[in-house]
Amino acid sequence: MRLFFLDLLALFLFALVGLLAHGRPVDLGGLARNLLPILLVWLLLSPFLGTYRRPSWRNLLFTWFLAFPAGLWLREMVLGGSFGPGFFVFLAVAMAFSLLFLFLLRGLAKLLRIW
């Protein structure tokens, strides 16, 4: 359960830094818009992928690889965005930074022997 909360914190930090980096207000609406679609897909997939039942770097990567693009796609659909080249640039940057946050917090958990 600790790893789930660490991953949740990593995704929250990703959304928070994204808002700050783009000069957007940090409020519940912005956090919900950026975090909830990803979190929804993450929560739907993680039980089937064994993300927390059999925690490993491989399971984390597999969950991230599937859930993150699907969550960003869902976010774009809800916001009525387009799926042009700009979306794929956003997807690449968002995936890189989200993975960085997940690795940093999971690495910290490993270092502190929480995991």
N, C-alpha and C positions, 0 to 999 in steps of 0.2 A: 504494500500500500504506500510505503514511503516513496518508492520510485514513481508511482503515479503522480504523487503530489510534486515531486521534483520536475517531472515532465510537464505538468500543468504550470508550474512556476516558469519553466523555460519558455513555454509557449506564450505565457502572459508577458514575460520580459521581451520576447520577440515583438509582440503586438505593441507594447509600450514604446520600445525603441523606434519602431516603425512610425508611430504617431509623432514622436519627438523629432525624428530625422526629417519628416516631411512638413514640419511646422504646423501640424494639426493639433487641435486642443485635446488634451488628455482628459477624457470624460467617459462615463459609462457607455454612451452611444458609440463613440469611436472604438473603445475596447471591444464592445460586443460585436460591432461590424467586422472587426479584423480578427477576432479570436473565436467567436462562436461557430462559424462554419467549419473551421479547421478542427476545433474541439469536438464538434458533433461527429464528424467522420472518424476522428481518432477514437472516440468512445465506442462507436459502432464496430470498428475493425479490431481494436486491440484484444477483446476477448477471444476472437476467432484466430488471431495470429499468435496468441500466447505471450503477448508483450510483457505481461506482469506475472503470469503463471510460471513461465520459464524465462526469467529475465536474462538477456544476453545482448551483446552489441549487435549481433546479427538480427535478433528479433526487433530491436529498436530501429535499426536501419530499414528493415522490411516494412515496419509499421509507418515510419516516416515517409518512405518511398511511395507508399500507396495512399496514405491518408492526407499528406500535405498537398499534393497536386489536386486531389479530389476536393479537399476543403477550399482551396483557392479557386477552383472551378466553380464550386457552389457559391462562394462569396461573389464571384464575378456575375453569376447568373442572378443572384438576388439584387445586386446593385445595378443590373441592367447594362453592364459593361460590354465591351467588344472583345473578341478573341483574335485580334490582329497581332502584329509583331510585338507591340508594346506589352501585351499580356505575357508573352513568352519571355521577354526580358525580365518583367516583374516576377514571373514564376521562378526563373533561374536565380535571381538575386534573393528572393524570399526563401527559397529552399536552402541556399547556401547559408544564409544568416540563421535560419531556424535550426539547421543542423549544428551550427556552431554553438548556439545556446544549449541545445540538447546534449551535445558532447561535453561542454563545459560543466554543466550541472551533474551529468552522469559520472564524469571523471572525478568531480569533487566528491560525489557519493562513494565512489570506489576508494578514493584516497582516505576518506574518513571512515571507511569500513561500514557504511550504511547499507551498501549493496554487496 
